[in-house]
Amino acid sequence: MKLSMFLIKDQEEAKKLLDAYDYNMRIAAGHILKGEFKKASIYHQNMAHELEQLNELKASKKTIDKINLQLKQIDGEQKQKEFFDRTHIQRLSK
């Protein structure tokens, strides 16, 4: 799985959550094969919790990426305005 879907600061935590998910999935499968469904359900609950945490980390990156894009757009608009203002002043001074 690509850890790039998470913020750099969250990638280590995401890796741990993915490892925990994998562990819980393997243990749950073992309990299912033995007919120990209650035990398996506990591991599945852990997996669901890990997926929720991963989703939150992914959403954080999406939010930050959106904010960064908006800042770049604002910066571009500001530079464009400054260019037009300079061009207008140069025309007026001629």
C-alpha positions as semicolon CSV with decimal commas, in nm:
position;residue;x (nm);y (nm);z (nm)
1;M;0,000;0,000;0,000
2;K;0,119;0,349;-0,082
3;L;0,188;0,544;0,233
4;S;0,189;0,861;0,022
5;M;-0,187;0,885;0,081
6;F;-0,098;0,999;0,433
7;L;0,089;1,306;0,555
8;I;0,460;1,240;0,597
9;K;0,424;1,296;0,972
10;D;0,147;1,030;0,983
11;Q;0,311;0,763;0,767
12;E;0,479;0,578;1,054
13;E;0,150;0,564;1,246
14;A;-0,032;0,450;0,932
15;K;0,223;0,171;0,881
16;K;0,170;0,053;1,239
17;L;-0,207;0,057;1,192
18;L;-0,177;-0,141;0,869
19;D;0,048;-0,395;1,040
20;A;-0,199;-0,423;1,329
21;Y;-0,484;-0,467;1,081
22;D;-0,295;-0,748;0,907
23;Y;-0,218;-0,918;1,239
24;N;-0,581;-0,897;1,356
25;M;-0,706;-1,028;1,023
26;R;-0,479;-1,335;1,043
27;I;-0,576;-1,408;1,404
28;A;-0,948;-1,361;1,326
29;A;-0,921;-1,602;1,033
30;G;-0,764;-1,862;1,262
31;H;-1,049;-1,828;1,511
32;I;-1,306;-1,858;1,233
33;L;-1,147;-2,180;1,111
34;K;-1,177;-2,316;1,466
35;G;-1,541;-2,204;1,491
36;E;-1,451;-1,948;1,760
37;F;-1,673;-1,675;1,619
38;K;-1,693;-1,461;1,932
39;K;-1,315;-1,441;1,952
40;A;-1,299;-1,367;1,579
41;S;-1,552;-1,087;1,619
42;I;-1,328;-0,912;1,872
43;Y;-1,043;-0,909;1,622
44;H;-1,279;-0,782;1,354
45;Q;-1,381;-0,497;1,585
46;N;-1,013;-0,410;1,622
47;M;-0,979;-0,414;1,244
48;A;-1,276;-0,179;1,206
49;H;-1,120;0,061;1,458
50;E;-0,789;0,056;1,272
51;L;-0,967;0,128;0,944
52;E;-1,144;0,425;1,105
53;Q;-0,809;0,561;1,225
54;L;-0,655;0,511;0,881
55;N;-0,948;0,691;0,724
56;E;-0,898;0,986;0,961
57;L;-0,528;1,006;0,870
58;K;-0,612;0,994;0,500
59;A;-0,878;1,265;0,544
60;S;-0,620;1,486;0,720
61;K;-0,392;1,466;0,417
62;K;-0,680;1,539;0,182
63;T;-0,770;1,849;0,385
64;I;-0,410;1,972;0,396
65;D;-0,368;1,910;0,022
66;K;-0,687;2,108;-0,048
67;I;-0,567;2,399;0,168
68;N;-0,228;2,400;-0,004
69;L;-0,397;2,407;-0,345
70;Q;-0,614;2,698;-0,238
71;L;-0,308;2,887;-0,111
72;K;-0,131;2,830;-0,443
73;Q;-0,436;2,958;-0,629
74;I;-0,452;3,269;-0,410
75;D;-0,081;3,329;-0,463
76;G;-0,123;3,293;-0,840
77;E;-0,418;3,532;-0,840
78;Q;-0,219;3,782;-0,635
79;K;0,080;3,763;-0,870
80;Q;-0,152;3,805;-1,169
81;K;-0,311;4,112;-1,008
82;E;0,031;4,261;-0,933
83;F;0,134;4,205;-1,295
84;F;-0,178;4,377;-1,428
85;D;-0,136;4,662;-1,180
86;R;0,227;4,716;-1,294
87;T;0,122;4,699;-1,657
88;H;-0,155;4,951;-1,598
89;I;0,081;5,189;-1,415
90;Q;0,337;5,161;-1,696
91;R;0,068;5,247;-1,952
92;L;-0,043;5,547;-1,750
93;S;0,313;5,678;-1,714
94;K;0,367;5,682;-2,093
